[in-house]
Amino acid sequence: MKKRIFLCAVIFLFLIVLIGTAVYLKSVADYKQAVKETALDDIDISEIPDGIYIGEYDVNFICAKVEVTVQDGRITDVVLLEHKNGRGKSAEIITDRIIEQQKTDVDAVSGATNSSIVIKKAVENALRD
């Protein structure tokens, strides 16, 4: 009887681990697909009124929230308010590239492509809203 209870407990724990792993792998696949499908649109920054704009973008494993300052038709500052990034912290320099090039669709940071995409989309969302 004790062997049967032990065996049932082991099988139950195995199933819990198996289901948890499957759910996690599905979440990772969904996140990767969301990043892959993220499209950046051209924004005419010269048409954006002066002001401070907040934008965010979230694909579950990575999210970013930014504050974008526009003055005289130019992006003058991008402050990263939040960045859940996993291993993509190095992507945070992308804000400097956006200011330098005056566009959101700048080259991604090598080794932090997904975080780069998320930050760029957050900036775009700020300027669209």
C-alpha positions in Angstrom: 0.0 0.0 0.0 2.8 2.4 0.9 4.6 1.6 -2.4 1.4 2.4 -4.3 1.0 5.8 -2.5 4.6 6.6 -3.1 4.4 5.7 -6.8 1.2 7.8 -7.2 2.9 10.7 -5.5 6.0 10.4 -7.8 3.8 10.2 -10.9 1.8 13.2 -9.7 4.9 15.3 -9.2 6.3 14.2 -12.6 3.0 15.3 -14.3 3.1 18.7 -12.4 6.7 19.3 -13.6 5.9 18.2 -17.1 2.8 20.5 -17.3 4.8 23.4 -15.8 7.6 22.9 -18.4 5.1 22.8 -21.2 3.4 26.0 -20.1 6.8 27.7 -19.8 8.0 26.6 -23.2 4.7 27.8 -24.7 5.2 31.2 -23.0 8.7 31.4 -24.4 7.5 30.5 -27.9 4.7 33.2 -27.7 7.2 35.8 -26.5 9.6 35.0 -29.4 6.7 35.2 -31.9 5.6 38.5 -30.5 9.0 40.0 -30.9 9.3 38.6 -34.4 6.0 40.1 -35.4 6.8 43.6 -34.0 7.0 46.1 -36.8 8.4 49.6 -36.5 6.7 52.3 -38.5 8.3 55.5 -39.8 7.3 58.5 -37.7 7.8 62.1 -39.0 9.2 63.5 -35.8 9.0 67.0 -37.2 5.2 66.7 -37.0 5.2 65.8 -33.3 4.2 68.8 -31.1 6.7 69.8 -28.4 6.1 67.8 -25.2 6.9 64.8 -23.1 5.4 61.5 -24.1 5.1 58.2 -22.3 5.1 54.9 -24.2 5.4 51.3 -23.4 5.7 47.9 -25.0 5.4 44.5 -23.4 6.0 41.0 -24.9 5.9 39.3 -21.5 9.5 38.3 -20.9 10.7 41.8 -22.0 8.9 45.1 -21.5 10.0 48.7 -21.6 8.4 52.0 -20.6 10.0 55.3 -21.8 9.6 59.0 -21.5 10.3 60.8 -24.8 10.9 64.6 -25.0 10.3 66.3 -28.3 11.3 69.9 -28.8 11.3 71.9 -32.0 10.5 68.8 -34.1 13.4 66.8 -32.6 13.7 64.1 -30.0 15.9 65.7 -27.3 15.7 63.0 -24.7 14.6 59.4 -24.1 14.4 58.2 -20.5 14.0 54.5 -19.9 11.6 54.4 -17.0 11.3 50.6 -16.9 13.1 47.8 -18.7 12.4 44.2 -17.8 15.1 42.6 -19.9 16.4 39.2 -19.0 19.9 39.4 -20.5 19.2 42.5 -22.7 20.4 45.3 -20.4 23.0 46.3 -23.0 20.2 47.3 -25.3 19.6 50.4 -23.1 22.1 52.4 -25.2 19.5 52.2 -28.0 18.0 55.4 -26.6 21.2 57.3 -27.5 21.0 56.0 -31.1 17.4 57.1 -31.4 18.3 60.6 -30.3 21.4 60.7 -32.6 19.6 59.4 -35.7 16.2 61.1 -34.9 14.2 57.9 -35.8 13.0 54.9 -33.9 14.1 52.2 -36.4 17.8 52.3 -35.6 20.2 49.3 -35.6 19.7 46.9 -32.7 22.3 46.3 -30.1 24.2 43.1 -30.9 23.4 40.4 -28.4 20.3 42.3 -27.2 18.2 42.3 -30.3 14.8 41.5 -28.6 15.3 44.2 -25.9 16.3 46.6 -28.6 13.1 46.0 -30.5 11.0 46.4 -27.4 12.6 49.7 -26.4 12.3 51.0 -30.0 8.6 50.1 -30.1 8.0 51.7 -26.7 9.5 55.0 -28.1 7.3 54.7 -31.2 4.3 54.1 -29.1 5.1 57.2 -27.0 5.2 59.3 -30.2 2.0 57.8 -31.6 -0.2 58.3 -28.6 
